[in-house]
Amino acid sequence: MTDVIDEVLGLQAGDDLYALRNTRPAVKEGLQGVYDAIYDPASSTLNQLSLDERAAVALRVCLVADVKPLAEHYRARITDEAVREAAISGRSDDARLSRILEHATLVAASPDQSGRAQIDALREAGLDETALVTLTQTIAYTSFQLRVVAGLYMIGY
């Protein structure tokens, strides 16, 4: 099975790291399953954040971590040029998107600085509990992806 990490890193059957990743198929399938759930356009529980907003959050987290292959993947997922540019710069004329990206940047760079004030600001920007959970899941999942990619680099990508 090829997943998004394999695609991002260009891993394919016959590669040592591809073979290594496939020694734990349940882990690989689980990682891909979360990705599919977050980016499933039919998921009504996640629709409080558009697909572009979710990908923008992921792109922002990748840019903060300076992981270019994964950042490029998420950049390419964003269909709205204004959202793409906002994710890259971390700022938007849209107050809601700006708050979302500011939060993603803060959590990615200095998670210990995030607290009640940031959650309240997101609520003031129009995010309800479902949107806050989706935002948090997207940031956490992308952070985990970054760790997988970093681990693969460390062992020989």
C-alpha positions in Angstrom: 0.0 0.0 0.0 1.3 3.5 -0.9 0.2 6.3 1.4 0.7 10.1 1.4 4.0 9.8 3.2 5.3 7.4 0.5 4.0 9.8 -2.2 5.5 12.9 -0.6 8.9 11.3 -0.2 8.8 9.5 -3.5 9.1 6.0 -1.9 8.1 3.0 -4.0 8.3 -0.7 -3.9 11.9 -1.9 -3.9 13.1 1.1 -1.8 14.6 0.1 1.6 12.5 2.7 3.4 9.3 1.6 1.6 10.0 -2.0 2.7 10.7 -0.8 6.3 7.4 1.2 6.4 5.5 -1.8 5.2 6.7 -4.0 8.0 4.0 -2.3 10.1 1.0 -2.2 7.7 -1.5 -1.4 10.5 0.5 1.8 11.4 0.7 2.9 7.8 -3.0 2.2 7.2 -3.9 4.0 10.3 -1.9 7.1 9.4 -3.5 7.1 5.9 -6.9 6.5 7.4 -6.7 9.7 9.5 -5.5 11.6 6.5 -8.4 10.3 4.5 -10.9 11.2 7.3 -9.5 14.8 7.7 -9.6 15.5 3.9 -12.8 13.6 3.0 -15.0 16.3 1.4 -18.1 14.3 2.4 -17.4 14.4 6.1 -20.2 16.6 7.5 -18.6 16.8 10.9 -15.5 18.5 9.5 -17.2 20.9 7.1 -17.0 23.8 9.6 -13.5 24.1 8.2 -13.3 23.9 4.4 -10.9 21.5 2.7 -8.8 24.5 1.7 -8.8 25.8 5.3 -7.7 22.3 6.6 -4.9 22.1 4.0 -3.9 25.7 4.8 -3.5 24.8 8.5 -1.4 21.8 7.5 0.7 23.9 5.1 1.2 26.5 7.8 2.4 23.8 10.3 4.8 22.4 7.7 6.2 25.8 6.9 6.8 26.5 10.6 8.7 23.2 10.8 10.4 23.9 7.5 9.6 20.5 6.0 9.4 21.3 2.3 8.2 18.0 0.8 5.1 17.8 3.0 4.5 21.6 2.7 4.5 21.2 -1.1 1.9 18.5 -0.8 -0.5 20.6 1.2 0.2 23.7 -0.9 -0.9 21.8 -3.9 -4.1 20.7 -2.2 -5.3 24.2 -1.8 -7.5 25.3 -4.7 -8.2 28.9 -3.6 -5.1 31.1 -4.4 -6.0 33.6 -1.6 -6.1 30.8 1.0 -2.8 29.4 -0.3 -1.1 32.8 -0.1 -2.6 33.3 3.4 -1.2 30.0 4.5 2.2 30.9 3.2 2.3 34.3 4.8 0.4 33.4 7.9 -2.0 36.3 7.4 -5.3 36.9 5.7 -7.7 39.8 5.1 -10.3 37.3 6.2 -10.4 37.6 10.1 -11.5 34.1 10.6 -8.8 32.5 8.4 -6.2 34.8 9.9 -7.1 33.6 13.5 -7.0 30.0 12.3 -3.5 30.5 10.8 -2.2 32.4 13.8 -3.3 29.6 16.0 -1.7 27.0 13.8 1.5 28.9 13.8 1.5 29.4 17.6 0.8 25.7 18.3 3.4 24.6 15.8 6.1 27.0 17.0 5.4 27.4 20.7 2.6 25.1 21.9 3.2 26.0 25.5 2.1 29.6 24.7 -1.3 28.5 23.5 -4.1 28.7 26.0 -7.6 29.8 26.8 -7.1 33.3 25.2 -6.4 31.7 21.8 -9.4 29.4 22.0 -11.6 32.3 23.0 -10.2 34.3 20.0 -11.1 31.4 17.7 -14.6 31.3 19.1 -14.9 35.0 18.6 -13.9 34.4 15.0 -16.8 32.1 14.6 -15.4 28.6 15.3 -17.7 26.3 17.3 -16.7 23.2 19.2 -16.7 21.0 16.2 -14.5 23.4 14.2 -12.1 23.7 17.2 -11.8 19.9 17.4 -11.2 19.7 13.6 -8.6 22.4 13.8 -6.8 20.7 16.7 -7.0 17.3 15.0 -5.5 18.8 11.8 -2.6 20.5 13.6 -1.9 17.3 15.7 -2.1 15.0 12.7 0.2 17.2 10.6 2.6 17.4 13.5 2.7 13.6 13.7 3.3 13.4 9.9 6.2 15.7 10.4 7.7 13.4 13.0 7.3 10.4 10.7 9.1 12.3 7.9 11.8 13.4 10.3 12.3 9.9 11.4 12.6 8.6 7.9 15.2 11.3 7.1 17.1 10.2 10.2 17.3 6.6 9.2 18.3 7.3 5.7 15.9 8.9 3.3 
